[in-house]
Amino acid sequence: MVKKFLILLLFVTGSTLLQAQTVKVEASTDTTDYLVGDYINYQLKISHDKSVDIKIPPLEKNLGSLVFLKELPVEKLESDNEVTEVHRYILSGYDSVSINIPQIEIEYSAKGGETKTVKSNPVKITIHTLAVDPKKEIKDIKPPLKIEFSWLLYLLIVVLILLAFLIAYYIYKKYFKKEQQQQITEEEVILTPYKLALKQLHELEEKKLWQQGKVKEYHTELTGIVRRYFEERYHFPAMEMTSSEIMKVINRVMDSPPVIKITEEFFRNADLVKFAKFIPMPSINEEMMKQAYTIIERTRPAAEERKIGEVEYVR
């Protein structure tokens, strides 16, 4: 009787341990058909016992032609003795292709036990461009509007132009010509690239573009200011180069690793907004402005001096 009880106890205990170390992994995407540049929402759903530790490898090393953009916060759901983890990632693709997101090999182990692995299922997706029929003629969406022009309207426009010209000439003769004759020629003030960039950043802040929903315009102007500054500061055509090409030059000409890192993050976030349809949080928009000020301020030439009473636009 005791022997049977021990056998039954060992059987139940072994079954329990086996069940405790069971890990289920399911990979999926929100759809299987994407346009070039679309967000690909990739998800790993992992179910395991509470006593099991999970280790997921970095996703970006195993994606082939896909581009890793961002990892979202992990969601965890617990019920009784089981934990379900949902890992979400944002990917993208910039080539028209049919591709399998490969299996992800996940390591797991019970406390004090040996490490084992389990693989997710592959996920097949298709990335394509908009369908275009090359045989069809290129046409406008709508034909040009034709406005009927009458002689009466034409005569009215001519009269208004002449009247505006006479008023402008009268104002010029009365107010501006006398001042022009007495005007003293002033020396033209030329701002250095450093001071010009700070002035432009300050003016961009005053516009409050992203606060009005003009996020892409904000990031385009912001990166344009930094690019023009790099052109004048380091003498290379930054306005005509991609972000990765700019970073290759910056790594050669700049001797401050912290500033290089800030510059790389600055251009990466800007590219997400302009090319990958990424809508940043307000805090990211503010952080981008701070990064621009930091980049320009910390790459200021050593010979650049500030005069007492001079307006500075440094945050």
C-alpha positions in Angstrom: 0.0 0.0 0.0 2.8 2.4 0.9 4.7 1.5 -2.3 1.6 2.3 -4.4 1.2 5.6 -2.6 4.8 6.5 -3.3 4.5 5.6 -7.0 1.4 7.7 -7.2 3.1 10.6 -5.4 6.1 10.5 -7.8 3.8 10.4 -10.8 1.7 13.4 -9.6 4.9 15.4 -8.7 6.6 14.6 -12.1 3.4 15.6 -14.0 3.3 18.9 -12.0 6.9 19.7 -12.7 6.5 18.9 -16.4 3.4 21.1 -16.5 5.2 23.9 -14.6 8.0 24.1 -17.2 5.6 24.1 -20.2 6.0 27.3 -22.2 3.7 28.3 -25.0 4.7 30.9 -27.6 2.5 32.4 -30.3 3.8 35.0 -32.8 1.4 37.2 -34.9 1.0 40.5 -36.7 -2.0 42.8 -37.0 -2.3 41.9 -40.7 -0.3 40.1 -43.4 -0.5 42.8 -46.1 1.4 46.1 -45.8 2.4 49.1 -47.9 6.1 50.1 -48.0 6.8 52.2 -44.9 3.7 51.0 -43.0 4.0 50.1 -39.3 4.2 46.3 -38.8 2.8 45.5 -35.3 4.5 42.2 -34.4 3.5 40.4 -31.2 4.9 37.5 -29.1 2.4 36.0 -26.6 4.1 33.8 -24.1 2.3 31.7 -21.5 4.2 30.0 -18.7 4.1 28.9 -15.1 5.0 31.5 -12.4 8.1 29.5 -11.4 9.6 29.7 -14.9 12.0 32.5 -16.0 11.8 33.7 -19.6 14.7 35.2 -21.7 13.9 36.8 -25.1 16.8 37.6 -27.4 17.1 41.1 -29.1 14.6 41.0 -31.9 16.5 43.4 -34.3 19.2 40.8 -34.9 17.0 38.3 -36.7 14.7 40.3 -39.0 16.3 40.0 -42.5 15.3 43.0 -44.6 12.8 44.3 -42.1 13.7 47.3 -39.9 13.3 47.3 -36.1 11.7 50.6 -35.0 10.5 50.3 -31.4 9.7 47.9 -28.5 6.5 48.7 -26.7 6.0 48.1 -22.9 5.4 44.5 -21.9 1.9 43.5 -20.7 1.6 40.8 -18.1 -1.6 38.9 -17.1 -1.7 36.5 -14.2 -4.3 33.9 -13.4 -3.9 31.2 -10.7 -0.4 29.8 -11.3 0.1 30.9 -14.9 1.6 34.1 -16.4 0.9 35.4 -19.9 3.3 38.0 -21.2 2.6 40.0 -24.4 5.6 41.5 -26.0 4.9 44.0 -28.8 7.3 45.5 -31.4 7.0 48.0 -34.2 8.7 47.0 -37.4 8.7 48.4 -40.9 9.9 47.5 -44.4 11.0 49.7 -47.3 11.2 47.1 -50.1 8.4 45.4 -52.0 8.9 41.8 -50.8 7.2 38.7 -49.4 9.0 37.7 -46.3 8.8 35.3 -43.3 9.4 36.8 -39.9 11.6 34.0 -38.6 11.1 31.9 -35.5 12.3 33.5 -32.3 14.2 31.2 -30.0 13.2 31.9 -26.4 15.2 30.5 -23.4 13.4 29.4 -20.2 14.2 27.6 -17.0 12.6 26.8 -13.7 14.4 28.0 -10.6 17.4 25.8 -10.2 16.6 23.8 -13.3 18.4 23.5 -16.6 17.8 26.0 -19.4 15.6 24.9 -22.3 14.4 26.6 -25.5 11.2 27.0 -27.3 10.6 28.6 -30.7 7.8 30.8 -31.9 6.0 30.1 -35.1 7.2 32.0 -38.3 4.9 34.7 -39.6 4.6 35.4 -43.3 3.8 38.9 -44.5 3.8 40.8 -47.8 5.0 44.3 -48.4 4.1 46.1 -51.6 3.9 49.5 -53.3 0.7 51.0 -54.7 -0.4 49.3 -57.8 0.3 51.4 -60.9 -0.7 50.6 -64.5 2.2 51.8 -66.7 0.1 51.4 -69.9 -2.4 54.1 -68.8 -1.8 57.8 -69.4 -0.9 60.0 -66.4 -3.8 62.3 -65.8 -4.8 65.0 -63.2 -7.3 63.9 -60.6 -9.5 66.7 -61.8 -9.3 68.8 -64.9 -8.1 72.5 -64.6 -10.9 74.9 -63.7 -11.7 77.5 -66.4 -12.7 80.9 -65.2 -14.7 83.0 -67.8 -13.1 86.4 -68.1 -15.2 89.4 -69.1 -14.0 92.8 -70.3 -15.7 94.6 -67.5 -13.8 92.5 -64.9 -10.5 93.1 -66.8 -11.1 96.9 -66.8 -11.9 96.8 -63.0 -8.7 95.0 -62.3 -6.6 97.5 -64.3 -8.2 100.4 -62.5 -7.6 98.9 -59.1 -3.9 98.2 -60.0 -3.4 101.8 -61.2 -5.1 103.1 -58.0 -2.9 101.0 -55.8 0.2 102.2 -57.7 -0.8 105.9 -57.2 -1.5 105.4 -53.5 1.9 103.6 -53.1 3.7 106.3 -55.0 2.1 109.1 -52.9 3.1 107.3 -49.6 6.6 106.8 -50.9 7.0 110.4 -51.9 5.6 111.7 -48.6 7.2 109.5 -46.0 10.0 107.3 -47.3 12.0 109.4 -49.8 12.9 112.0 -47.2 14.0 109.4 -44.8 16.0 107.7 -47.5 17.9 110.9 -48.3 18.8 111.3 -44.6 19.6 107.7 -44.0 23.0 106.8 -42.5 24.5 103.6 -43.9 24.8 101.1 -41.1 27.3 98.3 -40.9 25.6 95.0 -41.8 25.7 92.5 -38.9 26.5 89.0 -40.1 25.7 86.3 -37.6 28.0 83.3 -37.2 26.6 79.9 -38.0 26.4 79.2 -34.2 24.5 82.3 -33.4 22.3 82.0 -36.5 21.3 78.4 -35.5 20.4 79.5 -31.9 18.3 82.4 -33.3 16.4 80.1 -35.7 15.7 77.5 -32.9 14.3 80.2 -30.8 12.0 81.4 -33.7 10.9 77.9 -34.3 9.9 77.5 -30.7 7.8 80.7 -30.9 5.9 79.3 -33.9 4.5 76.4 -31.7 4.1 74.1 -34.8 3.7 70.7 -33.1 1.3 72.2 -30.5 -0.9 73.0 -33.5 -0.7 69.5 -34.9 2.0 70.3 -37.5 4.3 67.7 -36.2 6.0 66.8 -39.5 6.6 70.5 -40.4 8.1 71.0 -36.9 10.6 68.1 -37.3 11.4 69.2 -40.9 12.3 72.7 -39.8 14.1 71.5 -36.7 16.4 69.1 -38.6 16.9 71.7 -41.4 18.4 74.1 -38.8 20.8 71.5 -37.5 21.7 70.4 -41.0 22.5 74.0 -42.2 24.5 74.5 -39.0 26.6 71.4 -39.8 27.2 72.6 -43.4 28.6 75.9 -42.1 30.4 74.5 -39.1 32.0 71.4 -40.6 31.9 72.4 -44.3 30.1 69.4 -45.9 26.7 69.3 -47.8 24.5 68.1 -45.0 21.3 69.4 -46.6 21.8 67.0 -49.5 22.7 63.9 -47.4 20.7 61.3 -45.6 20.9 61.0 -41.8 23.2 57.9 -42.0 25.5 59.8 -44.4 25.6 62.8 -42.0 26.5 60.5 -39.1 29.4 59.0 -40.9 30.9 62.5 -41.3 30.0 63.5 -37.8 31.8 60.5 -36.4 35.0 61.7 -38.2 34.9 65.4 -37.4 33.4 65.5 -33.9 35.5 64.4 -30.9 32.7 64.2 -28.3 31.1 60.7 -28.0 28.2 62.0 -25.8 27.3 64.7 -28.5 27.7 62.1 -31.3 25.2 59.8 -29.4 22.7 62.7 -29.0 23.0 63.7 -32.7 22.4 60.1 -33.8 19.2 59.8 -31.6 18.1 63.2 -32.8 18.2 62.2 -36.5 16.8 58.7 -35.8 13.6 60.2 -34.1 13.3 62.8 -36.9 13.4 60.1 -39.6 10.7 58.1 -37.8 8.4 61.1 -38.0 9.2 62.1 -41.6 9.4 58.7 -43.2 7.8 56.0 -41.0 4.6 57.9 -40.0 5.6 57.9 -36.4 3.5 60.3 -34.2 5.7 61.2 -31.2 4.6 62.1 -27.7 4.7 65.8 -26.7 7.7 65.0 -24.5 9.6 63.7 -27.5 8.9 66.9 -29.4 10.3 68.9 -26.5 13.2 66.6 -26.1 14.1 67.0 -29.8 14.3 70.8 -29.3 16.5 70.3 -26.2 18.8 68.0 -28.2 19.1 70.5 -31.0 20.2 73.2 -28.5 22.7 70.8 -26.9 24.2 69.8 -30.3 24.8 73.4 -31.4 25.9 74.7 -28.0 28.4 71.9 -27.4 29.9 72.1 -30.9 30.4 75.9 -30.6 33.9 76.9 -31.9 36.3 77.7 -29.2 37.0 81.1 -30.7 33.3 82.1 -30.5 32.9 84.7 -27.7 29.8 86.2 -26.2 29.6 89.9 -25.8 28.1 91.5 -22.6 24.5 92.4 -23.2 24.2 90.1 -26.3 20.9 88.1 -26.6 21.5 84.4 -26.3 18.9 81.8 -27.2 20.4 78.9 -25.1 17.9 76.9 -23.0 
